[in-house]
Amino acid sequence: MYPPALTGAPIKRLLVFTIFFVWTIFSAYVYSRYSQLGDAQAYMTDGYGESAEGRTLLITRIATSLRSVLGADVLVHLVFSLFAASGVCYLIAQGDIRGRYRWPLLAILLNPNFGVWASVTGRESLFVGLLAFFMGAVLGNYRRRRLAQVALALLCVAGMVYIRAPFGAGAALFFLVYLMYTWGPRLRLSVGVQSIFFLLLAAQFLLFAWPYINDYIDNEILPLARSYFTVASATTRTWVDLRTTGDLLTGLWWALPLSLIGPTPAEVYARPVMLPFFVAGMIVFGLLLHSIYLAVFKAPRGPTRGILVLGWLPATLVLLVSYVPFGVYNPGSGIRYASCFLLFLVFPSLLLSAAAAVRQTADVPRPDLSAPRATRSRPAVAS
């Protein structure tokens, strides 16, 4: 018998490509009628000057080159969407995502907060593709240790840091802990004891690095986030004013849910077109709580639980805290920024699926090759 978690059919690759194709068409021909597609048009029309950041110029060069060859804007969107979809397909193949573990991933893929921005030209679709390839490499390495997967993960981390440095830093932190568990010495200590050592180490690091972190947040991140929303509009929360790192950290209890969910009921009432994104944001927030529950209470003891509790949880905290300044001021922009890391929020389900696949492989009996062909034992067929 196969483990109950794996009796469900895996997610088909054709389904993934179809989902991304539909999101691209929806974004280009429906969503764009009610809201702008962020920077996508500027990327394709070379709307940024030579003084723009290197990563912006890189995406602009890619988009304008594709547009000159393909002609139609929607085809350029489809190329970026195809890259993101390919990463998700690789993730599914490497993790053997099936059974009850496939539903959180499908909830993200079918979520408009993810689909609209992961399927059009921009940093978001590139980041989604890199993150998906990264997660696929980690899951594949978890199942079968191969250096090629470690190399791929490192390349993806470098790309993510280049495109969105704070989010890439969260992925890098997770990968460091993952490598410590899978390639480092075995520690015969409970995850609780390891957590104490981890907290002590983190406290020492923060004690040393805090002046630099505080200066970076105060003088670069928060002013930059405020500068994006200096013009009052129906979708800008002009009452939000995060001036210092202290404002950010002490306000996380309300700013984090507000930025992750997106529009509030009052904002939906003022602009009903935001209703699907409010519902989608509530689903995302529920998935985050579900993932935390899986990581803390449902992960099997040993390296798997350590990877989730000491790797995924701190990395997710880094992602969310670095996201809040850009997500809390404007629900529309918040949705766009959050689309980069929504896949990572359901990683516990994916890792548990990979762990179940490993146990399944270990439990399947092998035929007795020393016996005559007619009498060799065969693996039992799954019922």
C-alpha positions in Angstrom: 0.0 0.0 0.0 1.2 3.5 -0.8 1.1 6.1 2.0 -2.4 7.7 2.1 -0.8 11.1 1.4 0.3 10.0 -2.0 -2.8 8.2 -3.3 -4.1 11.3 -5.1 -3.0 12.1 -8.7 -0.1 14.4 -9.1 -0.6 17.9 -10.6 -0.2 17.6 -14.4 2.3 19.9 -16.2 -0.2 20.7 -18.9 -2.6 22.0 -16.2 0.1 24.3 -14.9 0.9 25.7 -18.4 -2.9 26.1 -19.0 -3.3 28.0 -15.7 -0.5 30.4 -16.5 -1.8 30.9 -20.1 -5.3 31.8 -18.8 -3.8 34.2 -16.3 -1.8 35.9 -19.0 -4.8 36.4 -21.2 -6.9 37.5 -18.3 -4.3 40.0 -17.2 -3.7 41.4 -20.6 -7.3 41.7 -21.8 -9.4 42.0 -18.6 -7.4 43.2 -15.6 -5.6 45.8 -17.6 -9.0 47.5 -18.3 -9.5 48.3 -14.6 -5.9 48.7 -13.4 -2.5 49.3 -14.9 -0.1 46.3 -15.2 2.5 47.9 -13.1 5.8 48.5 -14.9 5.1 45.9 -17.7 4.3 48.5 -20.4 7.3 50.6 -19.4 9.6 47.5 -19.7 8.3 46.7 -23.2 8.4 50.3 -24.5 11.9 51.2 -23.0 10.2 53.7 -20.7 13.1 53.7 -18.3 16.1 55.9 -18.8 19.8 54.8 -18.7 19.9 56.0 -15.1 17.6 53.2 -14.0 18.9 50.3 -11.9 20.8 47.5 -13.6 18.1 44.9 -12.9 15.5 47.3 -14.4 17.6 47.8 -17.5 18.1 44.1 -17.8 14.4 43.3 -17.8 13.8 46.2 -20.2 16.4 44.9 -22.6 14.8 41.4 -22.5 11.3 42.8 -23.0 12.1 45.2 -25.8 14.1 42.6 -27.6 11.2 40.1 -27.4 8.8 42.7 -28.5 10.8 43.6 -31.6 10.9 39.9 -32.5 7.3 38.8 -31.5 5.5 42.0 -32.2 2.4 41.7 -29.9 2.6 42.6 -26.3 0.7 39.6 -25.2 3.3 37.3 -26.7 6.0 39.0 -24.6 3.8 38.4 -21.5 3.5 34.8 -22.5 7.3 34.3 -22.7 7.7 35.6 -19.1 4.7 33.6 -18.1 6.2 30.5 -19.7 9.4 30.9 -17.7 7.4 31.1 -14.4 5.3 28.1 -15.4 8.4 26.1 -16.3 9.8 26.7 -12.8 6.5 25.5 -11.2 6.5 22.4 -13.4 10.1 21.6 -12.3 9.0 22.1 -8.7 6.1 19.7 -9.1 8.3 17.1 -10.8 11.1 17.2 -8.3 8.8 17.2 -5.2 6.3 14.6 -6.5 3.5 16.9 -5.4 0.3 14.9 -5.1 -2.5 13.8 -2.7 -3.6 16.3 -0.1 -0.3 18.1 -0.4 -1.2 19.4 -3.8 -4.1 21.6 -2.7 -2.2 24.4 -1.1 -0.1 24.8 -4.2 -3.1 24.8 -6.4 -4.7 27.4 -4.1 -1.7 29.7 -4.9 -1.7 28.9 -8.6 -5.4 29.7 -8.9 -5.1 32.8 -6.7 -5.5 36.1 -8.6 -3.1 37.8 -6.1 -0.5 35.4 -7.6 -1.7 34.7 -11.1 -2.0 38.3 -12.4 1.6 39.3 -11.7 3.3 36.0 -12.1 2.1 35.8 -15.7 3.0 39.2 -17.2 6.3 41.0 -18.1 8.1 42.2 -15.0 10.3 41.4 -12.1 7.6 39.4 -10.5 7.3 36.7 -13.1 11.1 36.3 -13.3 11.3 36.1 -9.5 8.5 33.5 -9.4 10.3 31.4 -12.0 13.6 31.6 -10.1 11.9 30.8 -6.8 10.1 27.8 -8.3 13.3 26.4 -9.8 15.0 27.0 -6.4 12.3 25.2 -4.5 12.3 22.4 -7.0 16.1 22.0 -6.7 15.7 21.9 -2.9 13.0 19.2 -3.0 14.8 17.2 -5.6 18.0 17.3 -3.5 16.0 16.3 -0.4 14.9 13.2 -2.3 18.1 12.4 -4.1 21.3 14.2 -3.1 22.9 15.6 -6.2 25.4 18.4 -6.4 23.8 19.7 -9.7 20.7 20.6 -7.7 22.7 22.5 -5.1 24.4 24.4 -7.9 21.0 25.2 -9.5 19.7 26.4 -6.2 22.7 28.7 -5.7 22.3 30.2 -9.1 18.6 30.9 -8.4 19.4 32.5 -5.0 21.9 34.8 -6.8 19.2 35.7 -9.3 16.6 36.4 -6.7 19.0 38.5 -4.6 19.7 40.5 -7.8 16.1 41.0 -8.7 14.7 41.7 -5.2 17.4 41.7 -2.6 15.3 41.4 0.6 13.3 38.4 -0.7 16.4 36.8 -2.1 18.1 37.2 1.4 15.2 35.2 2.9 15.7 32.4 0.4 19.4 32.4 1.1 18.9 32.1 4.8 16.6 29.2 4.3 19.0 27.5 1.9 21.9 27.9 4.4 19.9 26.1 7.1 18.8 23.4 4.6 22.5 22.7 3.7 23.4 22.5 7.4 20.8 19.8 7.9 21.3 17.8 4.8 25.1 18.1 4.2 26.3 18.9 7.7 27.0 16.7 10.7 24.1 14.9 12.3 23.0 16.5 15.6 21.4 14.2 18.1 19.4 17.0 19.7 15.7 17.8 19.6 14.5 20.7 17.4 13.6 22.5 20.6 17.1 22.4 21.9 18.4 23.4 18.5 16.0 26.3 18.4 17.6 27.6 21.6 21.0 27.5 20.1 19.6 29.1 16.9 18.0 32.0 18.9 21.3 32.6 20.8 23.2 32.7 17.5 20.6 35.0 15.9 20.8 37.3 19.0 24.6 37.5 18.7 24.3 38.3 15.0 21.7 41.0 15.6 23.7 42.5 18.4 26.6 43.0 16.0 24.6 43.9 12.9 21.7 45.9 14.3 23.3 49.4 13.8 23.7 48.6 10.1 20.3 47.0 9.8 18.6 49.9 11.6 20.4 52.5 9.4 19.5 50.6 6.2 15.8 50.4 7.1 15.5 54.0 8.5 17.4 55.7 5.7 16.7 53.6 2.6 13.8 51.1 2.9 11.2 53.2 4.6 11.9 56.5 2.7 11.8 54.5 -0.6 8.5 52.9 0.3 7.0 56.2 1.3 8.2 57.8 -2.0 6.2 55.3 -4.0 2.9 56.6 -2.5 3.3 60.4 -2.2 0.2 61.0 -4.3 -3.1 60.6 -2.7 -5.5 58.2 -4.5 -8.4 56.0 -3.8 -6.1 53.0 -3.3 -3.4 54.7 -1.2 -3.5 54.5 2.6 -2.4 58.0 3.4 -2.9 57.5 7.1 0.0 55.0 7.2 3.3 56.6 8.2 6.2 54.3 9.1 9.2 56.6 9.8 11.5 54.4 11.9 12.5 50.8 12.3 10.7 50.9 15.7 7.5 52.0 13.9 7.8 49.1 11.5 8.5 46.4 14.2 6.0 47.6 16.8 3.3 47.9 14.1 3.8 44.4 12.6 0.8 43.0 14.5 -1.5 45.1 12.3 0.6 46.0 9.3 1.6 42.4 8.4 -2.0 41.0 8.1 -3.1 44.2 6.4 -0.4 44.2 3.8 -0.6 40.4 3.1 -4.4 40.3 2.8 -4.5 43.4 0.6 -7.7 45.5 0.4 -9.8 45.9 3.5 -13.7 45.5 3.5 -14.0 49.3 3.5 -11.7 49.6 0.5 -13.6 46.9 -1.3 -16.9 48.8 -0.6 -15.3 51.9 -2.1 -14.0 50.0 -5.1 -15.9 46.7 -5.6 -13.5 45.5 -8.3 -11.1 44.7 -5.5 -13.5 42.1 -4.0 -11.8 39.0 -5.6 -8.4 40.2 -4.4 -9.8 40.6 -0.8 -11.1 37.0 -0.9 -7.8 35.9 -2.4 -5.9 37.7 0.3 -7.9 35.9 3.0 -7.0 32.6 1.4 -3.3 33.5 1.3 -3.4 34.5 5.0 -5.2 31.2 5.8 -2.6 29.2 3.8 0.2 30.9 5.8 -1.4 29.9 9.1 -1.9 26.4 7.8 1.8 26.2 6.7 2.9 27.3 10.2 0.7 24.6 11.7 2.2 21.9 9.5 5.8 23.1 10.2 5.4 23.1 13.9 3.0 20.2 14.6 2.8 17.9 11.6 6.4 17.6 10.3 8.1 14.3 11.2 10.8 14.5 13.8 14.4 14.9 12.6 15.8 16.9 9.7 12.5 17.6 8.1 11.1 19.4 11.1 14.4 21.2 11.6 14.4 22.4 8.0 10.9 23.8 8.5 11.2 25.2 12.0 14.7 26.6 11.8 14.9 27.3 8.1 11.5 28.0 6.6 10.0 29.9 9.6 12.8 32.4 10.0 13.1 32.8 6.2 9.4 33.5 6.0 9.6 36.1 8.8 12.4 37.9 6.9 10.4 37.9 3.7 7.2 39.2 5.4 9.0 41.9 7.4 10.9 43.2 4.4 7.6 43.1 2.4 5.5 45.1 4.8 6.8 48.6 4.0 6.0 48.1 0.3 2.7 46.3 0.9 1.0 48.3 3.6 0.7 51.7 1.8 -1.2 50.5 -1.2 -3.2 47.2 -1.6 -2.7 47.1 -5.3 1.1 47.4 -5.1 1.1 45.1 -2.1 -0.5 42.3 -4.1 2.1 42.8 -6.8 5.1 42.6 -4.4 3.6 39.7 -2.5 3.2 37.6 -5.7 7.0 37.1 -5.7 7.0 34.9 -2.6 3.5 33.4 -2.3 4.9 30.0 -3.6 7.3 29.9 -0.6 4.4 30.3 1.9 3.2 26.7 1.0 6.7 25.1 1.1 5.9 23.0 4.2 3.2 21.1 2.3 5.6 20.5 -0.6 8.4 19.3 1.7 6.0 16.9 3.5 5.0 15.6 0.1 8.6 15.0 -0.9 9.2 13.3 2.5 6.2 11.0 1.9 7.6 10.1 -1.5 10.9 9.2 0.1 9.2 7.0 2.6 7.2 5.4 -0.2 10.3 4.6 -2.2 11.9 3.0 0.9 8.8 0.9 1.7 8.3 -0.6 -1.8 9.8 -4.1 -1.8 12.4 -5.0 -4.5 12.2 -8.2 -6.5 14.5 -11.1 -5.5 17.0 -11.2 -8.4 18.6 -14.4 -7.2 15.4 -16.4 -7.6 14.2 -17.9 -10.9 12.3 -15.5 -13.1 9.0 -17.2 -12.7 9.2 -17.2 -8.9 10.6 -13.6 -8.3 8.6 -11.6 -5.8 7.0 -8.5 -7.3 6.1 -5.3 -5.5 2.5 -5.1 -4.4 0.3 -3.0 -6.6 -1.2 0.0 -4.9 -4.8 -0.3 -4.1 
